[in-house]
Amino acid sequence: YRDIYKTSLILFLIGLLGYFFNVGFNALLAQHVSTALFGDFSVALRVLNLVSVYMLFGTLSSSKRFYSAYLKSNKINTASKYINWNLRLILISSAFFLILLTALAIVIVALHVFQIYDIRQYHLLVYFLWLAPVNAFTLLISSYLICDRDVYLGAFFDATGFYFFGIILLLPIIYLFHISFHTVYLWFFMFGIFMVMA
């Protein structure tokens, strides 16, 4: 029972740490962007996470059931095949999603070129959707870490990772380079967080 209590306590502390990093990240970012842009960022981030989960087609929950069962049964070969199947699924869904986004981008550029709708007027979400495949990959890595007996590291990435790395990248951008955030910089900032996590 001592190990169970210890694990539960550590996971609780990781979750609590994640909460403080979440609040700190949002407070820091909110001070350095306009109210409208921060609102757009919050909506875009939540929709991005939803799209990323849907891109995995349920593999986040199934990996906790099947992949962990294969590891417990010492079926390493079967677990390896399961990972390969998951990665192929992500590649196929990412390719299909990127094709849709490319078609959308062509329409957006055409509307801009023909002066029908300014490209700068689109919601931040339109640009954040390009990050969905990378975000889906980081979510799957977190799930695998939890299943692969590395519960603490997996829980850290799942609950704390995004906001922790976000603050690490945000501090030098604001206080060292004095960069003012707008839509394009926010996109590159988000891309940087996901690349560090991946």
N, C-alpha and C positions, 0 to 999 in steps of 0.2 A: 504493500500500500504506500510505502514511503516514496517509491519511484513514481507512482501515479500522482501523488500530491506534488512532488517536485516538478514533474512535467507540466501539470496543470498550472502551477504557480508561474513557471517560466513562460508558458504560452499566454497567461493572463498579463504578465509584465510586457511581453512583446506587443500584445494587443493594445495595452495602455500607452506604450511608447509610440505605437502607430497613430493613436488618437492625438497625442501631443504634436507629433510631426505633421499630421494632417492640419491641425489648427495653425501651427506655426507657418507652414508653407502657404496656406490660404491667406493668412494675415499679412505675411511679407509680400506676397504677390499683389494683394488688394491695395497695398500702399503705393505701388509703383505702376499701376495701370489705371485707366479710367474705369469708372463704375460700369459703364456699358460694356467695355471690353472684358472686364472680369466676369460679368454676368454671362456674356457669350462664351467665355472660357469654361465656366462651370457647366453650362448646358452641353457644350461640345465634348467635354471630358466624360460626362455621364453617358451620353449617346455613344461615344467611342468605345467605352467599356462594354456596353450592351451589344454593339455590333461585333466586337471582338469575341465575346462569349458565344454568340450565335454562329460565328465562323467556325468554331470548334465542334459544332454539331453534337454536343453532349459529351465530348471526350474528357472534359474536366471532371465530371461526376463519375463517368465510367472508369477513368484511370484509377480513381480511389478505390473502386471495387475490384477491377480485374488485374490491373498492374500490381497493386499491393498483394493480391492473392497469389499471383505468379511468383513474386519475390519471396513470400512466406513459404511457399511450397518448393522453393529453390529451383523453379523452372526458368532458368536464366535465358535459355534459347527462346522459349515462348514469350517471355517478357521483352526480349530484344525484337522479336517479330511484331509484337504489339506496338512498341515504340515506332518501328518503321511504318506500320500501317497508319498510326496517328500522324506522323510527319507527312506521309503522302496525302492524307486527307487535308491537312493544313495547306500544303502546296497547291492542291487542286482548288480548294475554296479560295485561297489567296489569288490564284491566277484568274479565276472567274470574277472575283470581286474587283481586281485591278483592271480587267477588261471593261467592266461596267463603269468604273471611275474614269477610265480613259475616254470612253464614249461621252460621259458627262463633261469632262474637261474640254473635249472638242466642241460641244454645244456651248459651253461657257465662253470659250475663246471666240467662237463665231459670233455670238451675241455681242461680245465686246468690240470686235473688229468692225462689225456693221453698225456699231453705236446704238444698239437696241437696249443693252443693259451693261452698266459699268462693272468690270470684274472686281473692283474694290468694294462693291456693295453687298457681296455675298456673305452669308453668315460664316463664322469661323469654323463651324462644323464641316462645311464643304471641304476645307483644307485638312482638317483633322482626320477625316475618313481615310486618307492615304496612309495613316499610321496604324490602321486596324490590324493588318497582317503582322506587324512587328509586335504590337501589344498582345495579340492572340498567342504568339510564340512565347512571350515572357510569362503569360498566365499558365501556359502548359508546363513550362519549366518549373514554376512554383509548385504545381500539382505533383510533378514527378519527384521533386525534392521531398515533399511531405510523404509520399508513398515509399521512397527509397530510404526509410529510416533516418532521414535527415530532417526531422520534424521542425526543429528550431529554425534552421536556415530557410526552409520552405515557408514557415509561418512569417518569418521576417520579410521575405520578398512579397508574400501575399498581403500582409497587413501594413507593413512599414516601408518597404523598398521604394515605392514610387515617390513618396513624400520625403524620405530620407535623402535619396539622390537628387530630388528636386531642389531641396534646400542647399545641398552641397554645390550644385551648379548655379543656383540662383544668387547666392551670396557674392561670388566674384563678379558675376555679370552686373550686378547692381552697384557694388561698392568699389570694385577694382576697375572695371571697364566703363562704368557709368552709362550703360546702354539703356536707352528708353524703349520700352516694349511697344510693339504694334503687332498686327496680325501675323506678318511674315516671321518676325523674331520669335513670337510665341510658338509658331509651328516648329522652327528649328530648335527651340528650347525643349519642346516636348519630344522631338526626334532624338535629341541628345540624351534625355532621361531614359528612353526605351532602349537606346543602343548600349548605354552603360549597364542597364539591367539584363540585357540579353547576353 
